[in-house]
Amino acid sequence: MILATSPGIWRRLGGVLYDGLTLAALWLLASAVFTSLYGIAQSGWPRLLLQSFSLLLIAGYFLWCWTHGGQTLAMRAWRLKVVHANGMPLTWMGAFLRLLLAASGLLAGGVGLWWALLDKDGQFLHDRLAKTRLIDVSR
């Protein structure tokens, strides 16, 4: 049972673009911290370690935000919130599944986002598969 309305596709995509800027900032932060501690990481194990550190930082950001209030910085700005399909807050497992599915959809050429144009409720594919949804939290 959904108690809140779903936001339009343009607000959803605005949130995605804004989250992309946040990801770029997190990637730069991870790189700055790593290189100040370990130096340049152009190849070999330093590069793998930097990539792993960056991935963990970004995944941690999303998981923490989605399980503690349901909103990333971008989602706050665009007045969006992610919840389970039944309206309950996301659990760690629900957030982790959503993150894996969203990343997979982006890596597959953005198919998870394009799906919203065909979905009867305008949901992204990762939300449909993870049984989550974005809701409008406008005042």
TASULWO-V904957 format. One record per pair of residues at least 4 apart in sequence whose ideal C-beta (glycine too) atoms are under 6 Angstrom apart, sorted by sequence separation. I is the first residue (numbers start at 1). J is the second residue. D is the distance in Angstrom with one decimal. If there is no record, write none. Layout:
i = <I | I>
j = <J | J>
d = <D | D>
//
This chain:
i = <7 | 31 | 34 | 43 | 45 | 56 | 60 | 62 | 64 | 71 | 83 | 84 | 90 | 98 | 106 | 110 | 115 | 119 | 123 | 126 | 7 | 41 | 71 | 75 | 90 | 123 | 127 | 41 | 105 | 116 | 127 | 65 | 105 | 38 | 82 | 116 | 41 | 71 | 84 | 115 | 70 | 113 | 70 | 112 | 70 | 112 | 112 | 34 | 66 | 34 | 70 | 105 | 105 | 30 | 67 | 30 | 66 | 102 | 67 | 101 | 27 | 30 | 67 | 98 | 101 | 66 | 101 | 26 | 26 | 63 | 98 | 97 | 98 | 23 | 26 | 62 | 85 | 84 | 85 | 82 | 22 | 22 | 82 | 83 | 19 | 80 | 81 | 19 | 18 | 81 | 79 | 15 | 18 | 79 | 15 | 15 | 14 | 15 | 11 | 7 | 3 | 9 | 9 | 7 | 7 | 4 | 5>
j = <11 | 35 | 38 | 47 | 49 | 60 | 64 | 66 | 68 | 75 | 87 | 88 | 94 | 102 | 110 | 114 | 119 | 123 | 127 | 130 | 12 | 46 | 76 | 80 | 95 | 128 | 132 | 47 | 111 | 122 | 133 | 72 | 112 | 46 | 90 | 124 | 50 | 81 | 94 | 125 | 81 | 124 | 82 | 124 | 83 | 125 | 126 | 50 | 82 | 53 | 89 | 125 | 126 | 53 | 90 | 54 | 90 | 126 | 92 | 126 | 54 | 57 | 95 | 126 | 129 | 95 | 130 | 57 | 58 | 95 | 130 | 130 | 132 | 58 | 61 | 99 | 131 | 132 | 133 | 132 | 73 | 74 | 134 | 135 | 72 | 134 | 135 | 74 | 74 | 137 | 137 | 74 | 77 | 138 | 75 | 78 | 78 | 80 | 78 | 80 | 87 | 116 | 122 | 134 | 136 | 135 | 136>
d = <4.2 | 5.9 | 5.8 | 5.3 | 5.9 | 5.9 | 5.9 | 5.9 | 5.7 | 3.9 | 5.5 | 4.7 | 4.6 | 6.0 | 5.9 | 5.8 | 5.7 | 4.9 | 4.5 | 5.8 | 5.8 | 3.8 | 4.9 | 4.3 | 4.7 | 5.0 | 4.9 | 4.7 | 5.4 | 5.3 | 5.3 | 4.4 | 2.1 | 6.0 | 6.0 | 5.1 | 4.1 | 5.3 | 5.8 | 3.7 | 4.3 | 5.9 | 5.1 | 5.3 | 5.8 | 4.1 | 4.8 | 4.8 | 5.5 | 5.6 | 5.9 | 5.4 | 5.3 | 5.5 | 5.5 | 4.1 | 4.9 | 4.1 | 5.6 | 3.7 | 5.4 | 4.8 | 5.1 | 5.8 | 5.2 | 4.1 | 5.3 | 5.6 | 5.3 | 5.0 | 4.2 | 4.7 | 5.2 | 5.9 | 5.9 | 5.4 | 4.6 | 5.8 | 5.6 | 5.6 | 5.5 | 5.9 | 5.7 | 5.9 | 5.8 | 5.0 | 5.2 | 4.2 | 3.4 | 4.8 | 5.1 | 4.8 | 6.0 | 4.9 | 5.5 | 4.2 | 5.2 | 5.1 | 5.3 | 5.7 | 5.3 | 5.6 | 5.5 | 5.9 | 4.5 | 3.8 | 4.8>
//
